[in-house]
Amino acid sequence: MLEIDLKGLPAVALFSEEFRSGVEAWRDTQGFDAAAVYVRHPIQPLLEDEVHARADEAFDEVIGAITAQAPN
């Protein structure tokens, strides 16, 4: 993801909400400026249909973040 960010390509990183503070600290120290979307935690124990539901919850935010970065 960092390589994509450095190339200036529209991208969105997805993270579990549980790790927001760590991600934000890492972003600050690494100069990582790509958009980030946080999804509800936990993810690992979910069944496939539950994972799809989480994806549906985040979809509009992900699309919004990508299109906000699109060149004019």
Backbone bond lengths (Angstrom), bond angles and torsions (degrees), N, CA, C in turn:
res aa  C-N    CA-C-N  psi(-1)  N-CA   C-N-CA  omega(-1)  CA-C   N-CA-C  phi
1 M - - - 1.448 - - 1.515 110.45 -
2 L 1.314 118.08 -39.14 1.458 120.84 -179.26 1.523 110.15 -61.37
3 E 1.339 117.70 -39.07 1.459 121.17 178.57 1.534 111.03 -63.11
4 I 1.321 116.94 -40.85 1.465 121.03 177.16 1.522 109.74 -63.32
5 D 1.315 116.77 -44.94 1.461 121.60 178.52 1.526 110.68 -58.47
6 L 1.316 117.06 -44.22 1.462 121.08 -178.92 1.523 112.14 -65.74
7 K 1.334 117.41 -27.91 1.463 121.32 178.58 1.525 112.02 -81.82
8 G 1.323 117.47 -7.42 1.450 121.01 179.13 1.519 114.14 77.25
9 L 1.326 117.47 18.75 1.465 121.24 179.12 1.520 110.40 -83.31
10 P 1.332 118.09 141.19 1.464 119.72 176.78 1.527 110.52 -61.64
11 A 1.297 116.90 125.64 1.466 121.40 -179.52 1.525 108.93 -155.52
12 V 1.306 115.08 157.75 1.457 121.86 178.09 1.522 107.78 -135.66
13 A 1.300 116.06 130.12 1.463 121.17 175.54 1.524 108.44 -94.09
14 L 1.317 116.46 137.58 1.466 121.70 177.42 1.511 109.34 -107.28
15 F 1.331 115.11 131.83 1.457 121.47 -179.77 1.513 109.81 -135.42
16 S 1.311 115.87 154.47 1.449 121.20 172.54 1.527 108.73 -74.65
17 E 1.312 116.37 137.54 1.466 122.53 -179.35 1.534 111.64 -53.06
18 E 1.306 116.47 -32.39 1.463 121.90 -178.57 1.529 112.36 -56.78
19 F 1.324 116.92 -27.22 1.459 121.36 -173.69 1.529 113.29 -106.53
20 R 1.325 117.14 15.41 1.471 121.76 -176.39 1.532 112.20 -54.11
21 S 1.316 118.84 -50.03 1.477 120.12 -175.14 1.527 111.20 -63.55
22 G 1.319 117.04 -39.98 1.463 120.29 178.06 1.518 112.24 -66.88
23 V 1.310 116.00 -41.36 1.464 120.73 178.24 1.526 110.19 -63.33
24 E 1.319 116.66 -45.97 1.466 119.85 -179.15 1.531 111.14 -62.99
25 A 1.314 117.37 -39.60 1.465 120.48 177.50 1.531 110.39 -64.86
26 W 1.324 116.56 -42.91 1.461 121.02 178.89 1.529 110.07 -63.51
27 R 1.336 116.72 -42.67 1.472 120.55 179.52 1.519 110.39 -59.34
28 D 1.321 116.78 -42.85 1.463 120.64 -179.31 1.527 111.60 -63.40
29 T 1.324 117.32 -43.93 1.469 120.16 -176.87 1.522 112.51 -74.51
30 Q 1.334 118.00 -28.85 1.461 121.67 -176.88 1.529 113.13 -95.45
31 G 1.323 116.96 -8.67 1.455 119.54 -177.38 1.518 112.34 71.33
32 F 1.310 116.23 27.55 1.467 123.32 -177.77 1.519 108.31 -80.69
33 D 1.336 116.25 114.48 1.445 119.83 -172.06 1.537 113.25 -115.06
34 A 1.307 118.25 12.34 1.466 120.46 178.25 1.525 109.55 -72.12
35 A 1.305 114.82 157.57 1.463 119.79 178.05 1.528 110.08 -65.63
36 A 1.315 115.52 149.88 1.459 120.81 177.65 1.522 108.77 -131.29
37 V 1.321 115.25 139.05 1.459 122.13 175.04 1.521 106.57 -121.78
38 Y 1.313 115.58 133.64 1.459 121.18 -178.97 1.522 109.38 -107.92
39 V 1.331 115.70 131.18 1.466 121.49 179.49 1.522 109.61 -109.94
40 R 1.327 114.56 157.90 1.468 119.46 -178.86 1.525 110.96 -59.22
41 H 1.305 114.76 145.60 1.459 123.93 179.57 1.520 108.49 -103.95
42 P 1.285 122.09 146.80 1.462 129.81 -0.93 1.527 111.47 -87.80
43 I 1.309 115.47 166.81 1.461 121.87 178.29 1.530 110.65 -116.49
44 Q 1.319 116.60 -42.71 1.470 121.74 -172.83 1.526 114.82 -51.67
45 P 1.330 120.47 -43.88 1.469 117.94 -174.90 1.533 114.42 -82.84
46 L 1.323 117.87 2.35 1.456 120.20 -175.14 1.526 112.11 -73.67
47 L 1.314 114.55 149.97 1.458 121.11 172.65 1.521 108.38 -78.72
48 E 1.308 117.03 163.77 1.460 121.56 -175.35 1.535 112.54 -54.46
49 D 1.326 117.12 -44.56 1.464 119.00 -179.23 1.531 111.50 -67.21
50 E 1.312 117.64 -29.21 1.463 121.08 176.80 1.531 111.19 -72.10
51 V 1.328 115.86 -36.69 1.465 120.12 176.28 1.529 109.41 -64.87
52 H 1.317 116.15 -41.36 1.466 119.97 177.91 1.532 110.55 -62.26
53 A 1.315 116.78 -38.77 1.468 120.46 178.15 1.527 110.80 -64.14
54 R 1.327 117.34 -39.98 1.470 120.66 177.21 1.521 110.24 -64.35
55 A 1.326 115.98 -40.18 1.467 119.87 177.55 1.526 110.41 -62.46
56 D 1.313 116.16 -42.19 1.466 120.18 177.56 1.528 111.25 -60.50
57 E 1.327 116.77 -39.16 1.466 121.33 179.11 1.531 111.48 -62.30
58 A 1.312 117.09 -36.43 1.458 121.91 -174.99 1.526 113.10 -91.50
59 F 1.317 117.62 -13.09 1.464 122.04 -170.90 1.525 113.50 -53.25
60 D 1.314 118.38 -52.96 1.463 121.04 -177.04 1.525 111.77 -61.52
61 E 1.313 116.76 -38.80 1.468 120.30 179.28 1.530 110.76 -67.21
62 V 1.332 117.39 -40.27 1.458 121.71 178.26 1.528 110.38 -63.68
63 I 1.329 116.63 -49.35 1.462 120.62 179.96 1.532 110.50 -61.61
64 G 1.327 116.27 -41.90 1.467 120.06 177.55 1.514 112.50 -60.45
65 A 1.320 116.42 -41.29 1.474 120.55 -179.65 1.522 111.48 -68.05
66 I 1.320 116.52 -39.72 1.474 119.44 179.91 1.533 110.37 -68.77
67 T 1.314 116.83 -46.02 1.458 119.05 -176.57 1.528 111.98 -71.67
68 A 1.312 118.19 -24.55 1.467 121.11 176.11 1.521 110.62 -67.43
69 Q 1.336 116.91 -23.31 1.465 122.05 -178.76 1.518 112.21 -92.99
70 A 1.320 118.07 -8.53 1.464 121.24 -175.41 1.525 110.70 -63.93
71 P 1.339 116.02 138.55 1.467 119.16 178.40 1.530 110.48 -64.55
72 N 1.307 115.81 148.41 1.480 120.44 179.41 1.512 111.42 -84.49
